[in-house]
Amino acid sequence: MVDDKGGEGDGRIFFKSEIFKDGPKAAGNYSSSIGAEQGLETFGGGTPSHKRSRPSRTHLEPAREIPVFAETDVLVVGGGPAGTAAAIAAARLGADVLLVERYNHLGGLSTGGLVIWIDRMSDWSGKHIIRGFAEEIMDRLPKEAVAGPKRTDWGSKDAATAAYWAQRTSAFHGIVTWSPTVDPEALKTVSMQMATESKVRLLLHAWAAAPILEGNTVKGAIFESKEGRHAVFAKVVVDTTGDADLIARTHAVMESDIDESDIHHCMNTAFLVGGVDMETWLAFRKNDPKGFAAFMTEGRARLKFFEKPFVSWRNDVALFMGPRLSGYSAVDVEDLTTVELRSRQLAVGHVEAYRALAPGFKNAFLMLGAPQVGVRHSRRLSGLRKVTRQQWDTGQVWDDEIGVSTSLSPKFANISVPYGALIPADLDNILGAGRHVACDASSHTFLREIPQCWLTGHAAGVAAALAANQGKAPRAVAVADIQRALSRQGAYFSPAIAQALRPSAAE
Ligand SMILES: Cc1cc2nc3c(=O)[nH]c(=O)nc-3n(C[C@H](O)[C@H](O)[C@H](O)COP(=O)(O)OP(=O)(O)OC[C@H]3O[C@@H](n4cnc5c(N)ncnc54)[C@H](O)[C@@H]3O)c2cc1C
C-alpha cells in the first residue's frame, strides 16, 4: 500500500502512497489547499481549546482486597489481530489461556475499527511471506467475505491487471499484491470460532486497569468490569492492547517519537457508507479527471477536509478511513472524545456531499461509524531488539527471527522481525505484540499493519506458551524452540533461518 518519500535528516521515511499523496505542510499540519489528485488531507487538532483545565487536587484511593478471578498459564490482554493470534497459538500448544478484551468482539481495529483493508502479505515478487496464523485466518473467511486478486496474479506486473487492482487496494508500484479487503463481521465470526475451537477462555467486556508487578516481574493484571475489580494471575502475560497499556503502567521505558505531521500519528474513526455503486465511482475517477477534480474542489469548499472512498468487500459498500486528525493523543481521554465528535461530524458531512455530487453515491447512507476509534500509533516498546530503518537496506536477518514482514517498496529487502522486539528490556514475564512492538518510527509504518500484527501476535503466543510450559521467563526460552513451533504452525522464515530449522523440523 505504501510508498516512500525521501528521508529527512535521520532517515525518517514518511507515508506516501499512490492513493495518499501528501501535499505541502502548513504550520505543522497538512494544508487543505492541495491539488485534487493529492489526497492526503490531515488536519490539525490538539489545540488545548477542546480541554477544560483539570482541578489540581488529588484523591487518595484506599487500598482494598479484591477477588482473584483466575490463575492461568497465559493471560492475553487485548483481542485485536495480535491478541487473537497470540491466544490461539498459545492454546494450541496446550497452555491454559485467558484472553481479555474490553469490547464485545475480537479483531480490534481490523473489525471494530473498520480497517478492513488487510495490507500486503505477499512480497514484491509475489511470494506469500506473512503466513502462519495470518494465512489460516484469511483462508477460513468465506469466499464472499474477501475481495482481492487471485493467487496466480500476486506479483504480476501486467499493466492492465495492476491498473485494475491499483484502484482496488491490491497493486502498488505497478505490482499486484495480496492485500484484499474483507467483511469485518465475517472476520469477527471466524476469530471467535478459532478461539473457541482452540479452547481459549474468552472474557469480553473487561478492561485491564493495571499490571500486577513484583520488582521487574509481571505476575498478572487487574481488571475492571461490570462485576467491579478483580485480579488475574498468570505465568506469562501478553500485552496486545495496541497501546501497551499494561507495560506502560510499569516502570518500563516506552518510545513514542512520531512526527505530528506524519500520517502515522493521525487518528480518526472510520466509517462505512452503504447503498453505493463503487464500480460507477471508480469509472468516474478513472475516466473523468476534470469532473473528479471539480468534485474534489466542491467537496473541499463544503467541508474543508474532504476524503476519497476505498473499495470494500462489496460493490455496494464504500470505506472511508479518514479524514485523519493530527495533534491528538490516543492515550488522552479528552482527545479521544474530541476525535469521535469531529469524526462523526465529518462522516455525516461526507455522506451528504457524496450523495449530492458523486457518481455512484445517489442512494448512499451512513451504514456504520466504527465502534473502535482508529489509532495508528501511541506507544512502542523499548525492546531487547528493534527493527530500524537501516535494516531496510541491509536486508539483515536476525538470528532470533520470528517471521518476515513485507517492505515498503520493491527497492527494499523483506524485513526480518526479531523475537527481541517483543520483549520489554526492563521487564520479565510479559511480552508485547501488535502495533507497539519495538521498532523505530519509520519501521512502525508497516509493522503496525494487520498482517504484521498477526505475525508478532502469533510469535508472542507461541513464546508465552513455551515459557509457561518450561517454567522460564520468555527471554530465557531457546529461540530455536520458538522458531520450530512457529514453523509447525505454518510461519514463513527467511531462507537462512528456514535452512537452519530444516533438520529439526523433520524430527
Ligand atoms: C485509520 C487506520 C487505517 C489503517 N489502515 C490499515 C490498512 O489499510 N491495512 C492494514 O493492514 N492496517 C491498517 N491499519 C493498522 C491496523 O489496523 C492496526 O495497527 C492493527 O489493527 C493493530 O492491531 P493490534 O492487535 O496491535 O491492536 P488493535 O487492533 O488496536 O487491538 C487492540 C485490542 O485491545 C483491546 N484493548 C485495548 N486496551 C485494552 C484494555 N486496557 N483492556 C482490555 N482490552 C483492551 C482493544 O479493544 C482492541 O480490541 C490502520 C489503522 C488505522 C487506525
Ligand as a Chemical Component Dictionary entry (heavy atoms), coordinates in Angstrom:
data_LIG
# 
_chem_comp.id                   LIG 
_chem_comp.type                 NON-POLYMER 
_chem_comp.pdbx_formal_charge   0 
_chem_comp.three_letter_code    LIG 
# 
loop_
_chem_comp_atom.comp_id 
_chem_comp_atom.atom_id 
_chem_comp_atom.alt_atom_id 
_chem_comp_atom.type_symbol 
_chem_comp_atom.charge 
_chem_comp_atom.model_Cartn_x 
_chem_comp_atom.model_Cartn_y 
_chem_comp_atom.model_Cartn_z 
_chem_comp_atom.pdbx_ordinal 
LIG C1  C1  C 0 -7.371  4.587  10.155 1  
LIG C2  C2  C 0 -6.437  3.428  10.098 2  
LIG C3  C3  C 0 -6.111  2.885  8.888  3  
LIG C4  C4  C 0 -5.310  1.759  8.821  4  
LIG N1  N1  N 0 -5.074  1.190  7.611  5  
LIG C5  C5  C 0 -4.556  -0.051 7.566  6  
LIG C6  C6  C 0 -4.578  -0.772 6.353  7  
LIG O1  O1  O 0 -5.017  -0.274 5.320  8  
LIG N2  N2  N 0 -4.102  -2.053 6.364  9  
LIG C7  C7  C 0 -3.597  -2.634 7.495  10 
LIG O2  O2  O 0 -3.212  -3.816 7.435  11 
LIG N3  N3  N 0 -3.546  -1.948 8.663  12 
LIG C8  C8  C 0 -4.024  -0.684 8.733  13 
LIG N4  N4  N 0 -4.052  -0.002 9.912  14 
LIG C9  C9  C 0 -3.320  -0.533 11.090 15 
LIG C10 C10 C 0 -4.021  -1.656 11.839 16 
LIG O3  O3  O 0 -5.416  -1.550 11.773 17 
LIG C11 C11 C 0 -3.637  -1.679 13.328 18 
LIG O4  O4  O 0 -2.324  -1.260 13.538 19 
LIG C12 C12 C 0 -3.807  -3.095 13.872 20 
LIG O5  O5  O 0 -5.178  -3.419 13.885 21 
LIG C13 C13 C 0 -3.244  -3.199 15.267 22 
LIG O6  O6  O 0 -3.532  -4.473 15.797 23 
LIG P1  P1  P 0 -3.308  -4.738 17.338 24 
LIG O7  O7  O 0 -3.808  -6.100 17.632 25 
LIG O8  O8  O 0 -1.919  -4.398 17.699 26 
LIG O9  O9  O 0 -4.209  -3.627 18.071 27 
LIG P2  P2  P 0 -5.746  -3.272 17.924 28 
LIG O10 O10 O 0 -6.283  -3.635 16.601 29 
LIG O11 O11 O 0 -5.858  -1.851 18.369 30 
LIG O12 O12 O 0 -6.413  -4.210 19.009 31 
LIG C14 C14 C 0 -6.201  -3.993 20.382 32 
LIG C15 C15 C 0 -7.363  -4.618 21.147 33 
LIG O13 O13 O 0 -7.113  -4.495 22.540 34 
LIG C16 C16 C 0 -8.280  -4.045 23.201 35 
LIG N5  N5  N 0 -7.835  -3.278 24.363 36 
LIG C17 C17 C 0 -7.111  -2.135 24.341 37 
LIG N6  N6  N 0 -6.857  -1.739 25.592 38 
LIG C18 C18 C 0 -7.430  -2.641 26.418 39 
LIG C19 C19 C 0 -7.509  -2.774 27.822 40 
LIG N7  N7  N 0 -6.899  -1.880 28.625 41 
LIG N8  N8  N 0 -8.191  -3.818 28.342 42 
LIG C20 C20 C 0 -8.793  -4.723 27.524 43 
LIG N9  N9  N 0 -8.759  -4.651 26.172 44 
LIG C21 C21 C 0 -8.066  -3.625 25.637 45 
LIG C22 C22 C 0 -8.979  -3.181 22.183 46 
LIG O14 O14 O 0 -10.354 -3.075 22.478 47 
LIG C23 C23 C 0 -8.689  -3.919 20.881 48 
LIG O15 O15 O 0 -9.671  -4.870 20.586 49 
LIG C24 C24 C 0 -4.798  1.177  10.009 50 
LIG C25 C25 C 0 -5.102  1.753  11.246 51 
LIG C26 C26 C 0 -5.910  2.872  11.294 52 
LIG C27 C27 C 0 -6.240  3.444  12.638 53 
# 
loop_
_chem_comp_bond.comp_id 
_chem_comp_bond.atom_id_1 
_chem_comp_bond.atom_id_2 
_chem_comp_bond.value_order 
_chem_comp_bond.pdbx_ordinal 
LIG C1  C2  SING 1  
LIG C2  C3  SING 2  
LIG C2  C26 DOUB 3  
LIG C3  C4  DOUB 4  
LIG C4  N1  SING 5  
LIG C4  C24 SING 6  
LIG N1  C5  DOUB 7  
LIG C5  C6  SING 8  
LIG C5  C8  SING 9  
LIG C6  O1  DOUB 10 
LIG C6  N2  SING 11 
LIG N2  C7  SING 12 
LIG C7  O2  DOUB 13 
LIG C7  N3  SING 14 
LIG N3  C8  DOUB 15 
LIG C8  N4  SING 16 
LIG N4  C9  SING 17 
LIG N4  C24 SING 18 
LIG C9  C10 SING 19 
LIG C10 O3  SING 20 
LIG C10 C11 SING 21 
LIG C11 O4  SING 22 
LIG C11 C12 SING 23 
LIG C12 O5  SING 24 
LIG C12 C13 SING 25 
LIG C13 O6  SING 26 
LIG O6  P1  SING 27 
LIG P1  O7  DOUB 28 
LIG P1  O8  SING 29 
LIG P1  O9  SING 30 
LIG O9  P2  SING 31 
LIG P2  O10 DOUB 32 
LIG P2  O11 SING 33 
LIG P2  O12 SING 34 
LIG O12 C14 SING 35 
LIG C14 C15 SING 36 
LIG C15 O13 SING 37 
LIG C15 C23 SING 38 
LIG O13 C16 SING 39 
LIG C16 N5  SING 40 
LIG C16 C22 SING 41 
LIG N5  C17 SING 42 
LIG N5  C21 SING 43 
LIG C17 N6  DOUB 44 
LIG N6  C18 SING 45 
LIG C18 C19 SING 46 
LIG C18 C21 DOUB 47 
LIG C19 N7  SING 48 
LIG C19 N8  DOUB 49 
LIG N8  C20 SING 50 
LIG C20 N9  DOUB 51 
LIG N9  C21 SING 52 
LIG C22 O14 SING 53 
LIG C22 C23 SING 54 
LIG C23 O15 SING 55 
LIG C24 C25 DOUB 56 
LIG C25 C26 SING 57 
LIG C26 C27 SING 58 
# 
